[in-house]
Amino acid sequence: MPLLVEGRRVRLPQSAGDLVRAHPPLEERARLLRGQSVQQVGPQGLLYVQQRELAVTSPKDGSISILGSDDATTCHIVVLRHTGNGATCLTHCDGTDTKAEVPLIMNSIKSFSDHAQCGRLEMHLVGGFSDDRQLSQKLTHQLLSEFDRQEDDIHLVTLCVTELNDREENENHFPIIYGIAVNIKTAEIYRASFQDRGPEEQLRAARTLAGGPMISIYDAETEQLRIGPYSWTPFPHVDFWLQQDDKQILENLSTSPLAEPPHFVEHIRSTLMFLKKYPSPTNTLFPGNKALLYKKNEDGLWEKISSPGS
């Protein structure tokens, strides 16, 4: 069974705007979310999810209480939660391979063994805006269609995407919400921004820029963040890109040059420098080709732990 709103099957394809107009509670929820002020989320108990990453955990987790992601322009942040066991998945989708990513999201929630207990799957979709290239619109359509194809009932509770997340200024369009967090214990979803995007922020960003697929980064059973081992091929024309000015980088390496957050170009430059420094990461960044493992310490901050068997 498919995507449902207020217990009724959603008729697709239709735009996000049409969908919420047909379901006033969805429209109201989007309005309330847009109207919130942005909360700065600190690093304690936070698991930050980068683009093309997925993380899932449940209220039983003693280390993680918040999942979050930001810097979404044309990207969408997806939260899927099982109301029975509280298992919650957050992922930052960019449309690279939505068809393959949606089953990954579904399976991550189903991996919690007590999935069969009573409760339902609830989904929240946030992000994107009315961009010139209609990339957000395409991603909204892809995500809704793929979730609608799944066997399980999925109840769409929040839809604040594309034209519902758009503001106009001097004839340019921008997203209203760039980031959200979800509290694993209370299920609250709120507008958020994050100072701390670690650990291994550059390494994880490099994997994405080098074209890596959607991956799961957290093991809820061991409460460990697991990074790698990754491999990538040398980034094409990296020296050329590093010589370009900010305008060129924005226009060529962004899906939405006018709507990017202020730190975008600096972030891309540092990621390109990282890819130049490590053209082939296998043994240099992952000694013995083992994953880098992190766990939260008593202060709720990430701490590196040695790899098993090292």
PyMOL commands that set and color helices and strands:
alter all, ss='L'
color gray80, all
select helices_A, chain A and resi 16-22+24-35+98-110+113-116+135-148+162-165+201-209+238-243+246-253+257-259+264-277+282-285+287-289
alter helices_A, ss='H'
color red, helices_A
select strands_A, chain A and resi 3-5+8-9+39-41+46-48+53-57+66-69+76-82+88-93+121-127+154-161+166-169+172-175+180-183+189-194+215-216+218-219+224-227+292-296+302-305
alter strands_A, ss='S'
color yellow, strands_A
deselect
rebuild
show_as cartoon
